[in-house]
């Protein structure tokens, strides 16, 4: 088995011998991957616990998966491969961001806020990687974003603190940070109570300190 280090990111590539497995503990999300002769076992679940503390996420060795695990899935393979890898992904839909406390932006002003959304994990085995599925660290509820019930799109709903200082944000390696610049070019104060973040069109990057980011997004209110 690949040597596990506390400083290694959870999306590292790992090698497993027969009968060896790994468990990922990422906030409320638990995932087990176990290699056996002719098959891979995968089990996942999301707990009801809150993300109360910042964390790096943990990867620990395991040797079995409970047979009655509700999220257990088997994948048959003929070709023997040792490698398993987690690939961090952005959500597959846009995310409608709603600040806990609405923000008022004065005319001719701009601000930058920082929003973090749960990462999705794609599990791949072998080279080239064969996907065993994609799973959200935390499932988000569905919402509708559009001017009416006929125009718009189904999206995910996310409440956020919309922090203006990055230093105030709890840093978690299983969430993806997006810097959002909001510019008010209108004549009056703008109420920022909902934003549609086009997550599927954003790329996911890793910073030098081991956290996940997307490229910055700019939202502009025109004159009027």
N, C-alpha and C positions, 0 to 999 in steps of 0.2 A: 504494500500500500504506500502511496505517496505520503511522505512525512507531513504531518499537520503542524502548522505553526499559528500561534494566536494572531500574528501580524499578517497572515496570508488572507487575501480577500476571498469571500465565499464563492466568487465566480471563477476561481482558479480551476485548472484542469487537474483531475485526480486519476490515479491508476489503482484499480482494485483487482486483487486476486480472487479466485473462486471462493465463495463463502464470505467474502468481505463486503461491507457496506458502509455508508455514511449517512448521518442525520444532520440536516440543516435546521437550525433554530433561528429564525429571522423574525423578531418581534412576535406577532401572534401566529406566525406560519410555521408549520412543521412539515418536513419532507424527508423521507427515507428512500434511499436507492441501494439495492442489494444485488450483487452479481452472483448468479448461480450457473451451473452447467446448462447451456442451451437456453437460458432465459435471464431477463432482468426483472426484478420486482421493484415496484414503485408504490409508495403509500404517502398520502398527504392529508393534512387537516389544518383547519384554521381555528384557533381558540377564541374565546370571547374576551380575553384580556385586553386591556388598554395599553398603548405604547407610552408608558409613563416615564421611562428613562431612556436617554440616548444609548445607542448600542452599536457594536460593530457586526453583530451576528456571529453565531458559533457553528462550527462544523465538528462533529464528533464521530468516532468510529462505532459501528454496530455490527452485530453478527446475525441478526434475525429480524424478521418483521412478524408481528402477531398475525396469526392466520385469520383472526376475526376482525382485523383492522377494517373499518368501514370504507376507507379510501384506497384499498389495496388493488393494484392492477398488475397483470403479468404481460411481459413482452417476449415472445419467442424469437430466438436468433440462432442461425446456423453458424455464422462466422464468429469466431471467438475474438473479442476485443476487451481490453482492460480499461479503456478511458471513459470517464464520465465528466461532463462539464455543465455548469450552470451559465446561461447567457442572460444578462439583464436586458429586459425589453421595456419599452414604454407601453402604456395601455393601448388596446385595440380600438378605442373610441375616444372622441374628444372628452375633456373633463371640464365640467362647469364648476368654477371655483367661486365659493361664496364666503366672504370674510365673516368671522364671528361678529365683529363690530364693523359696520359699514364705514367706508373711508370717503371723506369729502375732499375733492381736489380743486383748489382755487383756479380761477381763470389764468391762462398763460403760465401755468406751473406744470412741473412734471415730477414724478417720484418713481423710485424703484422699489418694488417689493419682492420678497422671496417666498416661493410656494414650493412645497414638497408633495409629491404624489407617490403612492405605492408602486414599487417596481413589479413587473411581471417577470417570472422566471421561466425560461425555456430550458428543459432538460435534454441534453444530447449525449449520445454514446457513440464511440468509434470515431474514426477519421476516414472520410469526411463524416461530420456529425449527423446522426440520424435522430430526429426529434422524437421524444417520448411524450411531449405535451408542453403546454404553457399554463402557468398558474399564477394568480395574483397573490402578493404577500397579504394584502387585505382586500376583500371584496367590497366594491363600492356600489351603492344603490343606483338604480336607473333614474334618469330625469329626462325632460324634454327641453330643448333649447331652440327657440324660434319665435317669430312674431305672432304666430297663431298655431292652431292645432293641425293645420294642413301644410304649413311651411316650416321647415326646421329639421332637426335630427335627434335621434336617441343618443344620449350621452351619459356619462357617469357624473354623479354629484359628489362634491368634495368641499367640506368646510375647512377653513384655514385661518390662521392668525394673521396672515398677510404681513409678515414682519418687514420693517423697513431697514433693520440692521441685521446683517448676516450673523453677527456674533450672538444675537439673541435666539437663533434658531437651534433647536436640538438636532444634532447631526446623527443620522442613522444611515448605515450603508445599504439598507434595503429600501430606501426611499430616494426618489430622483428630484433634485432641486432644479427649479426653473426660475431664473431672474426675469421679472416682468417690469418693463418701463411703461408707465402710463403718462401720456402727455395730453393736457387739456388745452386745445387751441380754440375753444369756444369762448363766449363772452361771459358766461356765468360759471358758478361753482358746479362741479360734476359730482354726482353721487355714484360711487363705485360699490355696488352691492352684488354684482354678478359678472363674471368674466368667462368667456368660452375659450379654453386653452386647447389648441389643435395638437394634442399629444401625439397622435399617430404620424404626424408629419415632422416630428422633432427627432433628432438623433440623440443617442445616449452616449455620454463620454465619462471617462474615469479621470478624476483629478489626481495630482501627485500624492495627496494625503489619503487616497482610497475611498473617495465618495463619488456618487453618481450625479451627473449634471446633464442638462440639455443646453442647447444654444439659447441666448437671450431672446425674448419676445417683446415686441413693442406694440402697444395699443394706443391709438390716437383718436381723440375727439376733434372733429373738424369744426370750422366756424359755424355758428348757428345756435 
